[in-house]
Amino acid sequence: MLMLRVDQTLLQQVILSRQSDSYKGDYGRLLLIGGTYPYGGAIIMAALAAVHSGAGLVTVATDRENIPALHSQLPEAMAFAVTDQELLAEQIAKAGVILLGPGLNANELGVHLVELVFERVQPHQVLILDGGAISLYTRLGLSLPPAQLVFTPHQKEWEAMSGLAIGDQGEEATRQSLSQLPPASILVQKGPQTKIWQQGQADYYQLTVGGPYQATGGMGDTLAGMIAGFAGQFPQVGLYERVVVASHLHSAIADDLSKNAYVVLPTAISREIPKWMRGICLSNCQ
């Protein structure tokens, strides 16, 4: 088992210059589902991160009452009421990447949404499970759907998923627990030293950036949005590499901002993403 580090070579392999004849449809069609009362801000932060990461089309399914707040922050995103079942089914079918869970309340509506997405998602789609979706999937004991799966649990959520107490979540135990997930599933094991795994691979990436200045509400929602944004782009590399680079960039930006701030706000990270992406591909960005 080899611990890998993100380096400049990997960053530049993932974040490439955009083709001059490309359009928004080339950079991902994302559907973000969550932000049900009283957690409306979570899906807004995820959407901010996805759009600032370069996602071409971002649609948000959330509480109808949350839409004005979303649009006041992010007019670039489309939005509709998550209770509109016909539109939700239509948008699930259209999406290339589905992010399910930021600010998703674990109530009857949340259960319905997780079951609906699991029923309708297709093998060619990327499904990112975060926050409330992870909690509901674990609690309900659902069978995972045939999609390209990404999980973003914090330590307590991984404890519930894997059965490993926080003190037992070492590398070998985690690798063994990963064998219970579908082939090629990706795990972003969030913590003081975040690790990113892919089922079936012994090697894993461990972040060398980030710190306690990130310990604030919405940090994980922003990470999930960045992962979704990267998942819809950069087809020249695998999904695993896209997830790794998004995770690294999220903490690297926070690391830099912490030089002048006691705590780093998630929305501050999102505002910096385009500049950092430009800097990484500066040698070949036009």
N, C-alpha and C positions, 0 to 999 in steps of 0.2 A: 504494500500500500504506500503510495507516494503522495505527499502533500505538495500541491502546485501553487504557484503565486502568479497573480496577474502582472504582466509586464507590458511595456510599450508596444512590443511586437504584436501581442494579442489584441490590444486596443485598436491598433491601426489595421489589423486584419478584419475587424468587425465594422468599425465606423469608417465607411468609405465615402468618397465624393458622390454626389447625386448626378445622375445622367442628365444632360441638358434637355433631352426630349421626354423626361419622365413627368408624371402628374400625380395628384394626390392618391389615386387608386393604387399606385405602386408602393405605397408606404404603410399599408395595413388598414384593414377595416376592423375596428375594435368595438366590442360591446362590453360596457362596464355595468354590472348589476349590484346594487347595494344602496347604502345610505337611507335605510328605512328608520323611521322615528325610534329613538331620539338621536340617531347617529348620522345625521345628514352631512356633516362636514367631512366625513371619511371619504365618501365617494367623490366629493368635490376635489379633495387633495389628490386622490388617485387620478382623476381626470386631468387636473393641472399638470401632473407629472407626465402623463401619457402624451398630451399635446406638446408640451415643451421638449419631450424626447423625440419629436418628429413624426409621430403617428399621423397618417394621412387623413383618416376619417374616424372620429371618436363619437360614439353614441352612448348615452347614459340612460339606464332605466332605474328610476328612483321614485320616492314619494312625490306626488304631484306638487305638494307644498314646498318641496325642496328645489324645484326647477328655477324659480326666480333668483334664488340665491346662487345657484350654479351659473346661470347666464350672466349675472352681474359680475362674477369672477372670471368667467370663461365663455364668452360668446362664440368661440370657435367650435364648441362642442354642441352636438344635437342632443335632445333629451325628450323623454316621454314618461308617462306615468307607468310605474312597474306593474300596476294592476290591470293595464290594458293587455289582456291575454293574447288577442289576435296579433297586435303589433309586436309584442314580445316574441311570440313564436316566429314571426316573419324576420325579426332582427337576429334571432339566434341562428336561423338558417343562412343569413347573409354574411355573418361575421367570419373573419379568419381567425380572430383571437377573441376569446371571452374571458373576462376577469370577473369572477364571482366571489363576493364576500366582504369587501371593505364596507364597514358600517351596516352589515346585514344582521338585523335583530333575530335572535333564535326563537321566534314565535311561529304561529301557524303560517303566516305569510312566508317567512324565511324557509320553513320546511317545504312549502309548496314550490318555491323558486328553485331550491336545490334539486328537488325531485324532477322538476320540469326540465332544467338544463341537463341533468344526467340522462334523461330520457331522450332528448333531442339532439345533443351534440354528436358530431360525426368524427370519424377517424382522422380526417384531413385537418380538423380544427385544433387550435391550441386552447386548452382550458387551464386557466390559472385559478387555483383555489387558495383563498386568503381569508383570514379572520373568521367571521361568522360561518362561512361555507365550510371551513375545516372543522369547526366545532360541531356543526350539524351533521356533516358526513360521518364524523366519528361517533356521535351520540346515536344516530339512527342506524349505524352499521350497514350503510348502503354499499352496493356493488359499484365499483368505479366504472365509468363509461369508457368506450373505446376511442379515446382522444389522445392527443399529445399533452400529457399532464405535467403541470408544474405546481408544487406545493410550497407555501411560504410560511411555515409555522414558527412562532416563537417557542421558547423552551417548554412552557406549560402545554401548548397545543401539540408539540411533538411528543410530549409525555403521554398525552391522551391517544395520539395516533399510534405510537410505537409500543406503549406499555413500559417504556424506560423512564424511571425517575430521573429528575434533572441531574442528580449526581452520578448517574450511570450512563449518561449520553456521550460516551467516548467514541472514538473513531471506529473501533472494531464492532462495538454493539450497534452503532448506527448503520454500518455497512450491512450487518446481518439483518437488521430490521427492514432495510431497503429492499431486500430480496422478496418481501411480501407484497411490494408494489408492482404494478404492471411494468413490463420491459421498457427501458428508456425513460421512465418517470424521472423528473428532476426535483430535487429537494433543496430548498434554500433554508438551511438550518440557522435561523437568526439567533444571535446571542452576542456576548462580548467579543468573540472571534468567530464571525459568521463563516459557515462552511457551505459550499455548494457541491452537491453530489448528483450523479446520474446512475440510476439503477443499472446494474450490469458492469459498471466500471469500478475497479478497485481504487483508482486515484481520485482525488477530490481537490477542489480549490479552497483555500482559506484566505480570507481577507486580511490584509496587513494595515488597513486604514479604518478609521472610525473610532468612536469612544463614547464616554458617558454624556457628552454634550448632545448626543442624539436621543437621550432617554426622555422623550416627550411625546404626547399624544399626536398621532397622525404620521409618525415616522414610517411605520410599516405600510400604511396606505400609500404613501408617496413611493416607497420602494416597489410595491405591487404595480402601481401605475407606470413606473419606469420600465419594469420588466415587460409589461404588456406592450408599451411603445416600442421597445427593442424587438420583441417577438414578432411584430408585424413588419419588420424591415430586415435588411441585411441577409438575404437568402444565400449569399455566397458562403456562409458558415452555418454550422448546425445550431439548433435551438439552444443547446447547452451553452455554447460559447456566447450567444446573445444574452442569456440569463446571467452568466458569470460577469460579463462586462457591465451590464446594467447595475448589478449589485455592487460591483467595485466602484463605479462612477458615483453612485448614490453616497457611499461613505467617503470617497475621496473629496467630493465637494464639501460635505459636512466637515471633514478634517480641515480643509482650507478655511472655511468660514469660522471655525472655532478659534482661529488665531486672533479674531477681533470680537468674539462673542462668547459669553459664558454658556449659553444654550443656543443651539441651532434650530431654527424653526423649519418644519418640513416645506412650507411654501417658499422659504428663502432658497432651499436646495433647488426646487423646480425652476425658479427664475434664472439660475445659473447654468442649467443643463445645456441650452443651445451654445453658449459661449465655450463650455468645456468640450463639447462635441466638435465644434469648429477647430479648437486648438489641437485636438488629437489628430484630425485629418488635414491639418494645415498644409502639409507637404503636397497633398493631392486634391484638396478642395479648390474648386474654381470660384 
